[in-house]
Amino acid sequence: MHEYVLSVKVANNNGVLLRVASLFSRRFFNIKSLNVAETETPEVSRMTIVVAGDRRILEQIKNQLLKLYEVQEVNILENAVCREHILIRAGRSEDDRHKIIEIANLYRAKPVDIHPDSIMVELTGEPAKIDSFIDLLKPFGIVKMVRSGISALERD
């Protein structure tokens, strides 16, 4: 299965997210990542949706999305800048905390909260960079984490 990134511009109205998500659900198509926020125009939001599947079904979903009244534009991003943000708390001891800070420095992650035995850091980057960072922190014990989901803009 291949992963695809969809950029969907929608009217910034109540219920739009539910209608879009329902369309995916009815087609038994799993959303791997979803990020929604206002654009440069407050009346318009951009949904960045990451899905895994085949191209034929993806084209069907694109066509179904375009039938929704609030949907203004749907693009399957082939050449885009993709970024993700993570907040992660890890560590079980003061020694772990120091080692995590060393790893964080390599990734240019920023400490945002420190406890006696753990540390919370934030990192923004490509999804593969985020995955790699998580893998390096697993041996120290990940206490909590949250990922923003992918944000993407097509290149000009």
N, CA, C and O atoms as a GROMACS GRO file, in nm:
protein
  624
    1MET      N    1   0.084  -0.119   0.000
    1MET     CA    2   0.000   0.000   0.000
    1MET      C    3   0.088   0.124   0.000
    1MET      O    4   0.194   0.126   0.061
    2HIS      N    5   0.042   0.224  -0.067
    2HIS     CA    6   0.115   0.350  -0.078
    2HIS      C    7   0.044   0.454   0.008
    2HIS      O    8  -0.078   0.451   0.022
    3GLU      N    9   0.121   0.546   0.065
    3GLU     CA   10   0.061   0.657   0.141
    3GLU      C   11   0.045   0.778   0.050
    3GLU      O   12   0.132   0.809  -0.031
    4TYR      N   13  -0.068   0.845   0.065
    4TYR     CA   14  -0.098   0.965  -0.013
    4TYR      C   15  -0.131   1.079   0.082
    4TYR      O   16  -0.189   1.058   0.189
    5VAL      N   17  -0.094   1.199   0.041
    5VAL     CA   18  -0.126   1.319   0.118
    5VAL      C   19  -0.225   1.399   0.036
    5VAL      O   20  -0.198   1.436  -0.078
    6LEU      N   21  -0.341   1.426   0.096
    6LEU     CA   22  -0.444   1.507   0.032
    6LEU      C   23  -0.447   1.644   0.096
    6LEU      O   24  -0.438   1.657   0.218
    7SER      N   25  -0.460   1.746   0.015
    7SER     CA   26  -0.482   1.881   0.062
    7SER      C   27  -0.623   1.919   0.021
    7SER      O   28  -0.655   1.926  -0.098
    8VAL      N   29  -0.708   1.944   0.120
    8VAL     CA   30  -0.850   1.971   0.094
    8VAL      C   31  -0.884   2.108   0.151
    8VAL      O   32  -0.879   2.128   0.272
    9LYS      N   33  -0.919   2.202   0.063
    9LYS     CA   34  -0.964   2.334   0.109
    9LYS      C   35  -1.116   2.330   0.124
    9LYS      O   36  -1.188   2.290   0.032
   10VAL      N   37  -1.162   2.371   0.243
   10VAL     CA   38  -1.304   2.366   0.274
   10VAL      C   39  -1.351   2.497   0.335
   10VAL      O   40  -1.271   2.574   0.388
   11ALA      N   41  -1.481   2.521   0.326
   11ALA     CA   42  -1.540   2.635   0.395
   11ALA      C   43  -1.524   2.610   0.545
   11ALA      O   44  -1.544   2.498   0.592
   12ASN      N   45  -1.489   2.712   0.619
   12ASN     CA   46  -1.465   2.701   0.762
   12ASN      C   47  -1.599   2.708   0.835
   12ASN      O   48  -1.631   2.807   0.900
   13ASN      N   49  -1.678   2.600   0.824
   13ASN     CA   50  -1.812   2.593   0.882
   13ASN      C   51  -1.821   2.477   0.980
   13ASN      O   52  -1.741   2.384   0.976
   14ASN      N   53  -1.920   2.485   1.070
   14ASN     CA   54  -1.948   2.376   1.162
   14ASN      C   55  -1.987   2.251   1.084
   14ASN      O   56  -2.061   2.258   0.986
   15GLY      N   57  -1.936   2.135   1.128
   15GLY     CA   58  -1.978   2.008   1.070
   15GLY      C   59  -1.902   1.961   0.949
   15GLY      O   60  -1.921   1.848   0.904
   16VAL      N   61  -1.815   2.046   0.893
   16VAL     CA   62  -1.742   2.007   0.771
   16VAL      C   63  -1.650   1.890   0.801
   16VAL      O   64  -1.644   1.794   0.723
   17LEU      N   65  -1.578   1.895   0.911
   17LEU     CA   66  -1.486   1.787   0.946
   17LEU      C   67  -1.561   1.654   0.957
   17LEU      O   68  -1.513   1.552   0.907
   18LEU      N   69  -1.677   1.656   1.021
   18LEU     CA   70  -1.756   1.534   1.036
   18LEU      C   71  -1.798   1.478   0.900
   18LEU      O   72  -1.789   1.358   0.877
   19ARG      N   73  -1.844   1.565   0.810
   19ARG     CA   74  -1.887   1.518   0.678
   19ARG      C   75  -1.772   1.459   0.598
   19ARG      O   76  -1.789   1.357   0.530
   20VAL      N   77  -1.655   1.521   0.606
   20VAL     CA   78  -1.538   1.469   0.534
   20VAL      C   79  -1.495   1.336   0.594
   20VAL      O   80  -1.470   1.240   0.521
   21ALA      N   81  -1.485   1.329   0.726
   21ALA     CA   82  -1.445   1.204   0.792
   21ALA      C   83  -1.544   1.092   0.764
   21ALA      O   84  -1.504   0.977   0.747
   22SER      N   85  -1.673   1.124   0.760
   22SER     CA   86  -1.777   1.025   0.731
   22SER      C   87  -1.762   0.967   0.591
   22SER      O   88  -1.786   0.849   0.569
   23LEU      N   89  -1.722   1.051   0.498
   23LEU     CA   90  -1.702   1.004   0.361
   23LEU      C   91  -1.593   0.895   0.359
   23LEU      O   92  -1.609   0.793   0.292
   24PHE      N   93  -1.484   0.918   0.430
   24PHE     CA   94  -1.377   0.818   0.437
   24PHE      C   95  -1.426   0.691   0.506
   24PHE      O   96  -1.396   0.580   0.463
   25SER      N   97  -1.502   0.709   0.614
   25SER     CA   98  -1.553   0.595   0.690
   25SER      C   99  -1.646   0.507   0.606
   25SER      O  100  -1.637   0.385   0.611
   26ARG      N  101  -1.734   0.570   0.530
   26ARG     CA  102  -1.827   0.494   0.446
   26ARG      C  103  -1.755   0.411   0.341
   26ARG      O  104  -1.805   0.307   0.299
   27ARG      N  105  -1.638   0.455   0.300
   27ARG     CA  106  -1.558   0.384   0.199
   27ARG      C  107  -1.460   0.286   0.263
   27ARG      O  108  -1.380   0.223   0.194
   28PHE      N  109  -1.465   0.274   0.397
   28PHE     CA  110  -1.374   0.187   0.472
   28PHE      C  111  -1.228   0.223   0.443
   28PHE      O  112  -1.143   0.135   0.428
   29PHE      N  113  -1.202   0.352   0.437
   29PHE     CA  114  -1.069   0.404   0.408
   29PHE      C  115  -1.018   0.468   0.534
   29PHE      O  116  -1.078   0.564   0.583
   30ASN      N  117  -0.907   0.419   0.589
   30ASN     CA  118  -0.854   0.469   0.715
   30ASN      C  119  -0.776   0.598   0.695
   30ASN      O  120  -0.694   0.609   0.603
   31ILE      N  121  -0.801   0.695   0.781
   31ILE     CA  122  -0.722   0.819   0.782
   31ILE      C  123  -0.606   0.797   0.877
   31ILE      O  124  -0.627   0.772   0.996
   32LYS      N  125  -0.482   0.805   0.826
   32LYS     CA  126  -0.363   0.784   0.910
   32LYS      C  127  -0.325   0.910   0.985
   32LYS      O  128  -0.272   0.903   1.096
   33SER      N  129  -0.352   1.026   0.926
   33SER     CA  130  -0.318   1.153   0.988
   33SER      C  131  -0.416   1.257   0.936
   33SER      O  132  -0.453   1.256   0.819
   34LEU      N  133  -0.456   1.347   1.025
   34LEU     CA  134  -0.550   1.452   0.988
   34LEU      C  135  -0.511   1.580   1.060
   34LEU      O  136  -0.494   1.580   1.182
   35ASN      N  137  -0.496   1.686   0.985
   35ASN     CA  138  -0.461   1.816   1.042
   35ASN      C  139  -0.552   1.919   0.975
   35ASN      O  140  -0.562   1.923   0.853
   36VAL      N  141  -0.617   2.001   1.056
   36VAL     CA  142  -0.709   2.101   1.003
   36VAL      C  143  -0.685   2.235   1.072
   36VAL      O  144  -0.674   2.242   1.194
   37ALA      N  145  -0.677   2.341   0.992
   37ALA     CA  146  -0.663   2.475   1.049
   37ALA      C  147  -0.702   2.578   0.943
   37ALA      O  148  -0.709   2.549   0.824
   38GLU      N  149  -0.727   2.700   0.992
   38GLU     CA  150  -0.758   2.810   0.902
   38GLU      C  151  -0.641   2.837   0.808
   38GLU      O  152  -0.525   2.810   0.841
   39THR      N  153  -0.672   2.890   0.692
   39THR     CA  154  -0.570   2.930   0.596
   39THR      C  155  -0.546   3.080   0.610
   39THR      O  156  -0.586   3.142   0.708
   40GLU      N  157  -0.481   3.135   0.509
   40GLU     CA  158  -0.459   3.279   0.506
   40GLU      C  159  -0.591   3.356   0.496
   40GLU      O  160  -0.596   3.476   0.522
   41THR      N  161  -0.698   3.286   0.458
   41THR     CA  162  -0.833   3.342   0.454
   41THR      C  163  -0.914   3.276   0.565
   41THR      O  164  -0.940   3.156   0.558
   42PRO      N  165  -0.955   3.351   0.669
   42PRO     CA  166  -1.022   3.290   0.785
   42PRO      C  167  -1.148   3.210   0.753
   42PRO      O  168  -1.187   3.123   0.830
   43GLU      N  169  -1.212   3.238   0.640
   43GLU     CA  170  -1.334   3.165   0.603
   43GLU      C  171  -1.303   3.029   0.541
   43GLU      O  172  -1.395   2.951   0.515
   44VAL      N  173  -1.176   3.001   0.518
   44VAL     CA  174  -1.135   2.877   0.452
   44VAL      C  175  -1.037   2.802   0.542
   44VAL      O  176  -0.945   2.861   0.599
   45SER      N  177  -1.059   2.671   0.554
   45SER     CA  178  -0.965   2.585   0.627
   45SER      C  179  -0.901   2.489   0.529
   45SER      O  180  -0.958   2.454   0.425
   46ARG      N  181  -0.779   2.446   0.564
   46ARG     CA  182  -0.710   2.345   0.484
   46ARG      C  183  -0.702   2.219   0.569
   46ARG      O  184  -0.655   2.222   0.683
   47MET      N  185  -0.747   2.109   0.511
   47MET     CA  186  -0.734   1.979   0.575
   47MET      C  187  -0.620   1.906   0.506
   47MET      O  188  -0.618   1.894   0.384
   48THR      N  189  -0.525   1.860   0.584
   48THR     CA  190  -0.419   1.776   0.530
   48THR      C  191  -0.447   1.636   0.581
   48THR      O  192  -0.445   1.609   0.701
   49ILE      N  193  -0.475   1.545   0.486
   49ILE     CA  194  -0.518   1.410   0.520
   49ILE      C  195  -0.419   1.311   0.461
   49ILE      O  196  -0.390   1.315   0.341
   50VAL      N  197  -0.366   1.222   0.545
   50VAL     CA  198  -0.277   1.117   0.499
   50VAL      C  199  -0.352   0.985   0.504
   50VAL      O  200  -0.408   0.948   0.607
   51VAL      N  201  -0.353   0.916   0.391
   51VAL     CA  202  -0.422   0.787   0.380
   51VAL      C  203  -0.331   0.686   0.313
   51VAL      O  204  -0.241   0.722   0.237
   52ALA      N  205  -0.355   0.559   0.341
   52ALA     CA  206  -0.283   0.451   0.273
   52ALA      C  207  -0.385   0.375   0.191
   52ALA      O  208  -0.495   0.345   0.238
   53GLY      N  209  -0.349   0.343   0.069
   53GLY     CA  210  -0.441   0.270  -0.017
   53GLY      C  211  -0.392   0.271  -0.160
   53GLY      O  212  -0.275   0.300  -0.188
   54ASP      N  213  -0.483   0.238  -0.250
   54ASP     CA  214  -0.442   0.241  -0.391
   54ASP      C  215  -0.497   0.366  -0.460
   54ASP      O  216  -0.593   0.428  -0.413
   55ARG      N  217  -0.435   0.398  -0.569
   55ARG     CA  218  -0.464   0.523  -0.641
   55ARG      C  219  -0.608   0.529  -0.693
   55ARG      O  220  -0.669   0.636  -0.693
   56ARG      N  221  -0.662   0.416  -0.737
   56ARG     CA  222  -0.798   0.413  -0.793
   56ARG      C  223  -0.901   0.455  -0.688
   56ARG      O  224  -0.988   0.537  -0.716
   57ILE      N  225  -0.891   0.399  -0.570
   57ILE     CA  226  -0.985   0.434  -0.462
   57ILE      C  227  -0.965   0.579  -0.420
   57ILE      O  228  -1.061   0.650  -0.390
   58LEU      N  229  -0.839   0.622  -0.418
   58LEU     CA  230  -0.809   0.761  -0.382
   58LEU      C  231  -0.875   0.859  -0.478
   58LEU      O  232  -0.930   0.961  -0.436
   59GLU      N  233  -0.871   0.828  -0.606
   59GLU     CA  234  -0.937   0.914  -0.706
   59GLU      C  235  -1.088   0.917  -0.684
   59GLU      O  236  -1.151   1.022  -0.702
   60GLN      N  237  -1.147   0.803  -0.646
   60GLN     CA  238  -1.290   0.800  -0.615
   60GLN      C  239  -1.322   0.890  -0.496
   60GLN      O  240  -1.420   0.964  -0.498
   61ILE      N  241  -1.238   0.883  -0.393
   61ILE     CA  242  -1.260   0.967  -0.275
   61ILE      C  243  -1.246   1.114  -0.311
   61ILE      O  244  -1.324   1.198  -0.265
   62LYS      N  245  -1.148   1.146  -0.394
   62LYS     CA  246  -1.131   1.285  -0.438
   62LYS      C  247  -1.259   1.333  -0.507
   62LYS      O  248  -1.308   1.443  -0.479
   63ASN      N  249  -1.312   1.252  -0.596
   63ASN     CA  250  -1.435   1.291  -0.666
   63ASN      C  251  -1.554   1.304  -0.571
   63ASN      O  252  -1.636   1.394  -0.587
   64GLN      N  253  -1.563   1.214  -0.472
   64GLN     CA  254  -1.670   1.223  -0.373
   64GLN      C  255  -1.656   1.348  -0.287
   64GLN      O  256  -1.755   1.414  -0.255
   65LEU      N  257  -1.533   1.380  -0.249
   65LEU     CA  258  -1.509   1.501  -0.170
   65LEU      C  259  -1.555   1.625  -0.246
   65LEU      O  260  -1.617   1.715  -0.188
   66LEU      N  261  -1.525   1.630  -0.374
   66LEU     CA  262  -1.561   1.747  -0.454
   66LEU      C  263  -1.712   1.764  -0.467
   66LEU      O  264  -1.759   1.872  -0.504
   67LYS      N  265  -1.790   1.659  -0.438
   67LYS     CA  266  -1.936   1.669  -0.441
   67LYS      C  267  -1.992   1.735  -0.316
   67LYS      O  268  -2.107   1.780  -0.315
   68LEU      N  269  -1.911   1.739  -0.209
   68LEU     CA  270  -1.957   1.804  -0.085
   68LEU      C  271  -1.960   1.955  -0.106
   68LEU      O  272  -1.866   2.013  -0.160
   69TYR      N  273  -2.067   2.017  -0.063
   69TYR     CA  274  -2.090   2.160  -0.085
   69TYR      C  275  -1.976   2.246  -0.032
   69TYR      O  276  -1.934   2.341  -0.098
   70GLU      N  277  -1.926   2.214   0.087
   70GLU     CA  278  -1.825   2.298   0.152
   70GLU      C  279  -1.684   2.280   0.095
   70GLU      O  280  -1.598   2.365   0.118
   71VAL      N  281  -1.661   2.173   0.020
   71VAL     CA  282  -1.527   2.145  -0.032
   71VAL      C  283  -1.502   2.232  -0.155
   71VAL      O  284  -1.579   2.230  -0.251
   72GLN      N  285  -1.394   2.308  -0.150
   72GLN     CA  286  -1.361   2.400  -0.259
   72GLN      C  287  -1.254   2.345  -0.354
   72GLN      O  288  -1.254   2.375  -0.473
   73GLU      N  289  -1.163   2.265  -0.298
   73GLU     CA  290  -1.051   2.217  -0.380
   73GLU      C  291  -0.992   2.093  -0.315
   73GLU      O  292  -0.982   2.085  -0.192
   74VAL      N  293  -0.953   1.996  -0.397
   74VAL     CA  294  -0.887   1.874  -0.347
   74VAL      C  295  -0.766   1.848  -0.434
   74VAL      O  296  -0.776   1.839  -0.557
   75ASN      N  297  -0.650   1.835  -0.370
   75ASN     CA  298  -0.527   1.803  -0.443
   75ASN      C  299  -0.459   1.684  -0.378
   75ASN      O  300  -0.449   1.675  -0.256
   76ILE      N  301  -0.413   1.592  -0.462
   76ILE     CA  302  -0.329   1.483  -0.415
   76ILE      C  303  -0.187   1.535  -0.430
   76ILE      O  304  -0.140   1.558  -0.541
   77LEU      N  305  -0.119   1.552  -0.317
   77LEU     CA  306   0.012   1.616  -0.319
   77LEU      C  307   0.121   1.516  -0.357
   77LEU      O  308   0.146   1.418  -0.287
   78GLU      N  309   0.185   1.543  -0.469
   78GLU     CA  310   0.295   1.458  -0.518
   78GLU      C  311   0.430   1.519  -0.480
   78GLU      O  312   0.524   1.447  -0.446
   79ASN      N  313   0.438   1.651  -0.485
   79ASN     CA  314   0.562   1.722  -0.459
   79ASN      C  315   0.531   1.831  -0.357
   79ASN      O  316   0.492   1.942  -0.392
   80ALA      N  317   0.551   1.797  -0.229
   80ALA     CA  318   0.510   1.890  -0.123
   80ALA      C  319   0.613   1.891  -0.011
   80ALA      O  320   0.693   1.798   0.005
   81VAL      N  321   0.609   1.997   0.065
   81VAL     CA  322   0.687   2.005   0.189
   81VAL      C  323   0.595   1.954   0.299
   81VAL      O  324   0.488   2.010   0.322
   82CYS      N  325   0.638   1.848   0.368
   82CYS     CA  326   0.559   1.787   0.475
   82CYS      C  327   0.633   1.801   0.607
   82CYS      O  328   0.752   1.771   0.616
   83ARG      N  329   0.562   1.848   0.708
   83ARG     CA  330   0.620   1.864   0.841
   83ARG      C  331   0.521   1.813   0.945
   83ARG      O  332   0.400   1.809   0.924
   84GLU      N  333   0.578   1.774   1.059
   84GLU     CA  334   0.497   1.728   1.171
   84GLU      C  335   0.559   1.781   1.299
   84GLU      O  336   0.680   1.806   1.304
   85HIS      N  337   0.479   1.798   1.401
   85HIS     CA  338   0.525   1.848   1.530
   85HIS      C  339   0.495   1.743   1.635
   85HIS      O  340   0.390   1.679   1.631
   86ILE      N  341   0.587   1.724   1.731
   86ILE     CA  342   0.566   1.628   1.839
   86ILE      C  343   0.605   1.690   1.972
   86ILE      O  344   0.702   1.764   1.982
   87LEU      N  345   0.527   1.658   2.074
   87LEU     CA  346   0.563   1.683   2.214
   87LEU      C  347   0.578   1.545   2.276
   87LEU      O  348   0.488   1.462   2.264
   88ILE      N  349   0.692   1.520   2.343
   88ILE     CA  350   0.716   1.388   2.397
   88ILE      C  351   0.784   1.399   2.534
   88ILE      O  352   0.883   1.472   2.550
   89ARG      N  353   0.731   1.327   2.632
   89ARG     CA  354   0.793   1.320   2.764
   89ARG      C  355   0.853   1.181   2.778
   89ARG      O  356   0.786   1.080   2.756
   90ALA      N  357   0.983   1.176   2.816
   90ALA     CA  358   1.052   1.049   2.830
   90ALA      C  359   1.150   1.056   2.946
   90ALA      O  360   1.186   1.164   2.992
   91GLY      N  361   1.192   0.938   2.992
   91GLY     CA  362   1.292   0.927   3.096
   91GLY      C  363   1.238   0.870   3.224
   91GLY      O  364   1.120   0.885   3.256
   92ARG      N  365   1.330   0.802   3.299
   92ARG     CA  366   1.294   0.743   3.428
   92ARG      C  367   1.389   0.786   3.538
   92ARG      O  368   1.368   0.756   3.656
   93SER      N  369   1.495   0.858   3.499
   93SER     CA  370   1.595   0.898   3.598
   93SER      C  371   1.665   1.025   3.552
   93SER      O  372   1.649   1.069   3.438
   94GLU      N  373   1.743   1.083   3.641
   94GLU     CA  374   1.819   1.203   3.606
   94GLU      C  375   1.921   1.170   3.497
   94GLU      O  376   1.946   1.252   3.408
   95ASP      N  377   1.980   1.051   3.504
   95ASP     CA  378   2.077   1.008   3.402
   95ASP      C  379   2.009   0.998   3.265
   95ASP      O  380   2.064   1.042   3.164
   96ASP      N  381   1.888   0.938   3.262
   96ASP     CA  382   1.811   0.931   3.136
   96ASP      C  383   1.788   1.070   3.080
   96ASP      O  384   1.803   1.094   2.960
   97ARG      N  385   1.752   1.162   3.169
   97ARG     CA  386   1.721   1.299   3.126
   97ARG      C  387   1.841   1.361   3.055
   97ARG      O  388   1.824   1.427   2.952
   98HIS      N  389   1.960   1.342   3.108
   98HIS     CA  390   2.080   1.398   3.045
   98HIS      C  391   2.107   1.334   2.908
   98HIS      O  392   2.146   1.404   2.814
   99LYS      N  393   2.086   1.205   2.897
   99LYS     CA  394   2.105   1.136   2.769
   99LYS      C  395   2.001   1.181   2.666
   99LYS      O  396   2.032   1.197   2.548
  100ILE      N  397   1.880   1.202   2.712
  100ILE     CA  398   1.773   1.249   2.622
  100ILE      C  399   1.806   1.389   2.571
  100ILE      O  400   1.781   1.419   2.454
  101ILE      N  401   1.862   1.474   2.657
  101ILE     CA  402   1.900   1.608   2.614
  101ILE      C  403   2.007   1.600   2.504
  101ILE      O  404   2.003   1.678   2.409
  102GLU      N  405   2.102   1.506   2.516
  102GLU     CA  406   2.203   1.489   2.412
  102GLU      C  407   2.140   1.450   2.279
  102GLU      O  408   2.175   1.504   2.174
  103ILE      N  409   2.046   1.355   2.284
  103ILE     CA  410   1.976   1.313   2.161
  103ILE      C  411   1.895   1.430   2.105
  103ILE      O  412   1.896   1.454   1.985
  104ALA      N  413   1.826   1.501   2.193
  104ALA     CA  414   1.745   1.616   2.150
  104ALA      C  415   1.832   1.719   2.079
  104ALA      O  416   1.790   1.776   1.978
  105ASN      N  417   1.951   1.744   2.131
  105ASN     CA  418   2.042   1.840   2.067
  105ASN      C  419   2.080   1.797   1.926
  105ASN      O  420   2.091   1.881   1.837
  106LEU      N  421   2.101   1.666   1.904
  106LEU     CA  422   2.134   1.616   1.770
  106LEU      C  423   2.021   1.643   1.671
  106LEU      O  424   2.046   1.669   1.553
  107TYR      N  425   1.897   1.638   1.719
  107TYR     CA  426   1.780   1.657   1.634
  107TYR      C  427   1.729   1.801   1.634
  107TYR      O  428   1.632   1.834   1.566
  108ARG      N  429   1.796   1.886   1.711
  108ARG     CA  430   1.753   2.024   1.729
  108ARG      C  431   1.613   2.033   1.791
  108ARG      O  432   1.535   2.122   1.760
  109ALA      N  433   1.586   1.937   1.879
  109ALA     CA  434   1.461   1.939   1.955
  109ALA      C  435   1.480   2.033   2.073
  109ALA      O  436   1.592   2.054   2.121
  110LYS      N  437   1.371   2.089   2.119
  110LYS     CA  438   1.378   2.192   2.224
  110LYS      C  439   1.313   2.140   2.352
  110LYS      O  440   1.198   2.097   2.350
  111PRO      N  441   1.386   2.144   2.465
  111PRO     CA  442   1.324   2.107   2.593
  111PRO      C  443   1.217   2.211   2.630
  111PRO      O  444   1.240   2.331   2.619
  112VAL      N  445   1.102   2.163   2.673
  112VAL     CA  446   0.994   2.256   2.709
  112VAL      C  447   0.945   2.238   2.853
  112VAL      O  448   0.876   2.325   2.906
  113ASP      N  449   0.981   2.126   2.917
  113ASP     CA  450   0.941   2.103   3.056
  113ASP      C  451   1.034   1.998   3.116
  113ASP      O  452   1.056   1.893   3.057
  114ILE      N  453   1.087   2.027   3.234
  114ILE     CA  454   1.181   1.936   3.298
  114ILE      C  455   1.129   1.897   3.436
  114ILE      O  456   1.090   1.982   3.515
  115HIS      N  457   1.130   1.766   3.463
  115HIS     CA  458   1.097   1.710   3.594
  115HIS      C  459   1.224   1.645   3.647
  115HIS      O  460   1.320   1.627   3.572
  116PRO      N  461   1.226   1.609   3.774
  116PRO     CA  462   1.347   1.548   3.830
  116PRO      C  463   1.396   1.424   3.754
  116PRO      O  464   1.517   1.402   3.745
  117ASP      N  465   1.304   1.344   3.701
  117ASP     CA  466   1.346   1.221   3.635
  117ASP      C  467   1.309   1.212   3.487
  117ASP      O  468   1.346   1.114   3.421
  118SER      N  469   1.239   1.309   3.434
  118SER     CA  470   1.199   1.304   3.293
  118SER      C  471   1.209   1.442   3.231
  118SER      O  472   1.231   1.542   3.299
  119ILE      N  473   1.192   1.445   3.101
  119ILE     CA  474   1.198   1.571   3.028
  119ILE      C  475   1.096   1.567   2.914
  119ILE      O  476   1.074   1.462   2.854
  120MET      N  477   1.035   1.682   2.885
  120MET     CA  478   0.946   1.694   2.770
  120MET      C  479   1.018   1.780   2.667
  120MET      O  480   1.070   1.887   2.698
  121VAL      N  481   1.019   1.730   2.543
  121VAL     CA  482   1.082   1.805   2.434
  121VAL      C  483   0.984   1.817   2.319
  121VAL      O  484   0.890   1.738   2.305
  122GLU      N  485   1.007   1.920   2.237
  122GLU     CA  486   0.928   1.936   2.116
  122GLU      C  487   1.021   1.932   1.997
  122GLU      O  488   1.137   1.973   2.004
  123LEU      N  489   0.967   1.880   1.886
  123LEU     CA  490   1.044   1.868   1.764
  123LEU      C  491   0.950   1.886   1.646
  123LEU      O  492   0.838   1.834   1.645
  124THR      N  493   0.997   1.958   1.547
  124THR     CA  494   0.925   1.974   1.421
  124THR      C  495   1.016   1.926   1.309
  124THR      O  496   1.135   1.957   1.307
  125GLY      N  497   0.959   1.849   1.216
  125GLY     CA  498   1.038   1.802   1.104
  125GLY      C  499   0.959   1.708   1.016
  125GLY      O  500   0.838   1.692   1.032
  126GLU      N  501   1.030   1.647   0.922
  126GLU     CA  502   0.966   1.550   0.833
  126GLU      C  503   0.923   1.429   0.916
  126GLU      O  504   0.986   1.397   1.016
  127PRO      N  505   0.815   1.362   0.875
  127PRO     CA  506   0.766   1.248   0.952
  127PRO      C  507   0.873   1.141   0.979
  127PRO      O  508   0.874   1.080   1.086
  128ALA      N  509   0.963   1.117   0.884
  128ALA     CA  510   1.069   1.017   0.904
  128ALA      C  511   1.163   1.061   1.017
  128ALA      O  512   1.211   0.977   1.094
  129LYS      N  513   1.189   1.189   1.026
  129LYS     CA  514   1.275   1.242   1.134
  129LYS      C  515   1.206   1.222   1.270
  129LYS      O  516   1.271   1.184   1.368
  130ILE      N  517   1.077   1.247   1.274
  130ILE     CA  518   0.999   1.229   1.398
  130ILE      C  519   1.002   1.082   1.440
  130ILE      O  520   1.024   1.050   1.556
  131ASP      N  521   0.980   0.992   1.343
  131ASP     CA  522   0.983   0.848   1.372
  131ASP      C  523   1.119   0.805   1.427
  131ASP      O  524   1.126   0.729   1.523
  132SER      N  525   1.225   0.854   1.367
  132SER     CA  526   1.361   0.821   1.410
  132SER      C  527   1.386   0.870   1.552
  132SER      O  528   1.445   0.799   1.634
  133PHE      N  529   1.342   0.991   1.582
  133PHE     CA  530   1.357   1.050   1.715
  133PHE      C  531   1.284   0.965   1.819
  133PHE      O  532   1.338   0.937   1.926
  134ILE      N  533   1.163   0.925   1.789
  134ILE     CA  534   1.084   0.841   1.880
  134ILE      C  535   1.158   0.710   1.906
  134ILE      O  536   1.168   0.666   2.020
  135ASP      N  537   1.209   0.648   1.800
  135ASP     CA  538   1.280   0.520   1.815
  135ASP      C  539   1.399   0.534   1.910
  135ASP      O  540   1.426   0.443   1.989
  136LEU      N  541   1.471   0.646   1.902
  136LEU     CA  542   1.587   0.666   1.990
  136LEU      C  543   1.547   0.690   2.135
  136LEU      O  544   1.624   0.662   2.227
  137LEU      N  545   1.426   0.744   2.157
  137LEU     CA  546   1.381   0.771   2.294
  137LEU      C  547   1.312   0.651   2.361
  137LEU      O  548   1.299   0.648   2.483
  138LYS      N  549   1.269   0.554   2.282
  138LYS     CA  550   1.198   0.438   2.339
  138LYS      C  551   1.275   0.368   2.451
  138LYS      O  552   1.214   0.334   2.552
  139PRO      N  553   1.405   0.345   2.439
  139PRO     CA  554   1.477   0.276   2.548
  139PRO      C  555   1.474   0.352   2.681
  139PRO      O  556   1.496   0.292   2.786
  140PHE      N  557   1.448   0.482   2.678
  140PHE     CA  558   1.445   0.562   2.800
  140PHE      C  559   1.306   0.563   2.865
  140PHE      O  560   1.289   0.615   2.975
  141GLY      N  561   1.209   0.506   2.797
  141GLY     CA  562   1.073   0.502   2.848
  141GLY      C  563   0.996   0.626   2.809
  141GLY      O  564   1.017   0.733   2.866
  142ILE      N  565   0.908   0.612   2.712
  142ILE     CA  566   0.822   0.724   2.671
  142ILE      C  567   0.702   0.726   2.765
  142ILE      O  568   0.625   0.630   2.772
  143VAL      N  569   0.689   0.835   2.837
  143VAL     CA  570   0.581   0.850   2.935
  143VAL      C  571   0.452   0.893   2.865
  143VAL      O  572   0.346   0.834   2.887
  144LYS      N  573   0.463   0.995   2.781
  144LYS     CA  574   0.349   1.049   2.705
  144LYS      C  575   0.402   1.110   2.577
  144LYS      O  576   0.516   1.155   2.570
  145MET      N  577   0.316   1.111   2.474
  145MET     CA  578   0.353   1.183   2.353
  145MET      C  579   0.227   1.218   2.274
  145MET      O  580   0.125   1.150   2.283
  146VAL      N  581   0.240   1.324   2.197
  146VAL     CA  582   0.133   1.363   2.106
  146VAL      C  583   0.198   1.414   1.978
  146VAL      O  584   0.295   1.490   1.980
  147ARG      N  585   0.142   1.369   1.865
  147ARG     CA  586   0.189   1.414   1.734
  147ARG      C  587   0.080   1.498   1.671
  147ARG      O  588  -0.039   1.470   1.687
  148SER      N  589   0.120   1.602   1.599
  148SER     CA  590   0.024   1.695   1.540
  148SER      C  591  -0.045   1.638   1.418
  148SER      O  592  -0.154   1.683   1.383
  149GLY      N  593   0.015   1.542   1.352
  149GLY     CA  594  -0.031   1.501   1.220
  149GLY      C  595   0.043   1.587   1.120
  149GLY      O  596   0.096   1.693   1.154
  150ILE      N  597   0.046   1.542   0.998
  150ILE     CA  598   0.125   1.609   0.895
  150ILE      C  599   0.056   1.736   0.845
  150ILE      O  600  -0.065   1.738   0.821
  151SER      N  601   0.136   1.840   0.831
  151SER     CA  602   0.095   1.962   0.761
  151SER      C  603   0.176   1.963   0.632
  151SER      O  604   0.295   1.932   0.632
  152ALA      N  605   0.112   1.998   0.523
  152ALA     CA  606   0.183   1.995   0.395
  152ALA      C  607   0.135   2.106   0.302
  152ALA      O  608   0.017   2.141   0.302
  153LEU      N  609   0.226   2.158   0.225
  153LEU     CA  610   0.196   2.254   0.120
  153LEU      C  611   0.271   2.210  -0.005
  153LEU      O  612   0.388   2.172   0.000
  154GLU      N  613   0.201   2.217  -0.118
  154GLU     CA  614   0.265   2.181  -0.244
  154GLU      C  615   0.371   2.283  -0.280
  154GLU      O  616   0.358   2.402  -0.252
  155ARG      N  617   0.474   2.234  -0.344
  155ARG     CA  618   0.581   2.322  -0.392
  155ARG      C  619   0.534   2.393  -0.519
  155ARG      O  620   0.449   2.340  -0.592
  156ASP      N  621   0.588   2.512  -0.544
  156ASP     CA  622   0.552   2.584  -0.666
  156ASP      C  623   0.630   2.532  -0.785
  156ASP      O  624   0.613   2.581  -0.896
   0.00000   0.00000   0.00000
